[in-house]
Amino acid sequence: MATLRHQVFRIGPKFMEITKELIVEKIREIAKETGKSFLSRRTFLSESGISQRNVLKYFNSWNEAIASAGLETKDFDKSYEKEELFENLKQVFEAVDGTCSTIKFDKISKISHYPYRKHFDSWRNALVNFKKWLEDKNYDYPWMAELPDESTGDAALEEVSASVSDEADFKRQWNSTTGNKYGSFLNFRGLQHAPINEQGVVFLFGMVCLDLGFIVEAVRSSFPDCEAKRRIDSKKDHWEKVRIEFEYRSSNFRDHGHNPAKCDLIVCWEHDWKECSLEVLELKGVLSELKS
């Protein structure tokens, strides 16, 4: 396959070049099969066998891709004014009598939590700025004490900890006294905390690989870390070999000096390497779909 000039994938007995038109056609086809007006990127990649890298070759975002196919889009890429974001936060929190997790927020709000993360870098930072906005406006807001500020480490308000409890009270931050460190509360199946290193990523991938359409053949200490197969056609039950490197952050692949030509997929907790030429599976981004 490496000698072919164009990126191709297999449909039935024939190899076809991956074009923009073909991607749009496959989006419509899979959306019709699922009967949904919105098609997630994860579902498309799993069902089509087309890689994320090929999608991004023709589209700047997944929203742009599904919009081209005439499907409903989400507000991941939409820009909002701060005033609009804060007014919306105020309305939602008043409706639920206080702060809530991003999962609950998305079910109620007309604006999802993604534009907040995009604008403020994290959900927590959005709430910090929301608190400042309330104070500047002199609003009589009964749940002010639930909102974090710059001097507190309110990890319970992060997205990955939302499933622990909307009522969890982790307002105080203490100095470390031991060498043991844990990630944010995840409470996902048998894993209590989010990964904070590569070993945590390996363990979590092992927990969800079947959900994501992977079968692991071997895990080793040398590069690349894992040899697996992934389902590229669920109807015909066709699979393909994939070489996987586990990293905590995708940029660690670059920092470790790995050869991209010898790897097909980076599996990480956080994808922070925008210029990455390889396909990346960010586990942090898919867990909310698995929970739901």
C-alpha positions, 0 to 999 in steps of 0.5 A, a space after each residue: 500500500 505504501 507504493 500507491 500515490 494516493 490515500 486509499 481505502 477498500 470498499 468491497 473488492 475495489 480500492 478507491 481514492 479518498 476524496 472530499 466527495 467520498 467522505 461527504 457521501 460516507 457521512 450521509 450514508 452512515 447518518 442515514 443508517 443510524 437514523 440521526 441528524 447529527 453524526 459524531 466523529 467517533 462513529 464515522 471513523 469507526 464505521 467508515 474506515 476513513 482516518 481522521 487525518 484524511 478528513 482533516 485533509 479536506 475539512 478544517 473541522 468535523 463540524 465543517 465536514 458534517 455541514 457539507 453533508 447537510 447534517 446538523 452541527 454542534 457549536 464546537 467551533 462557534 464563537 460567542 461574546 463573553 456577555 452571551 456566554 455569561 448570561 447563558 451560564 446564569 440562566 442555566 445555574 438559576 434553573 438548576 439552583 446552583 452549579 452543575 456538571 458539564 454533562 448536566 449543563 449540556 442537557 439543559 443549556 442552549 449553548 454546550 460547554 465546548 465554547 466555554 472551554 474554547 474561550 477560557 481554556 477550561 470549564 473551571 476558568 470559565 466559572 472563575 471568570 463568570 464569578 468575576 462577571 457576577 461581582 462586577 454586575 453586582 448581581 444577587 447570586 445565591 450560589 456565589 460560594 459554589 463558584 471557584 476563584 483564582 486562589 482555589 483549586 476546585 478540581 471537582 468542577 472539571 469535566 472529567 470529575 463531573 460524574 462523581 457528584 454535582 454536590 461534591 465539595 472539594 473547595 479546599 486545596 492542601 499542600 502535598 505530604 506524600 509522593 502519591 499523586 492522583 488525577 481528577 475524579 473519573 469514577 469510570 467503571 473500575 478506574 477511580 481517577 483520570 490518568 496522570 501518566 502513560 501507564 494510566 493511558 495504557 490501562 484505560 485503553 485496555 478497558 475501552 478498546 472493545 467499545 472503540 472497535 479495537 482488538 489488542 494483539 500485543 503490548 510491548 515496552 519497545 516502540 511502538 507500544 502496541 499492535 492491534 486490529 481495528 474494525 473498519 467495516 462493522 457490517 462485513 466484520 472486516 479489520 485492519 492492523 494498526 500500530 499504536 503508541 501510548 502517550 499521556 499527551 500527544 506531544 510526548 510522541 514528538 518529544 520522545 523522538 519517535 518515527 511517525 513512519 513506524 506508527 499509525 495511531 497515537 492513543 493519549 489522554 490529552 491531544 495537545 499537538 495540533 501539527 501532528 501528522 498522525 491520527 490521534 485518539 484522545 481518550 479524554 474526549 471519548 469517555 463522555 460518549 461511552 458514559 452516555 
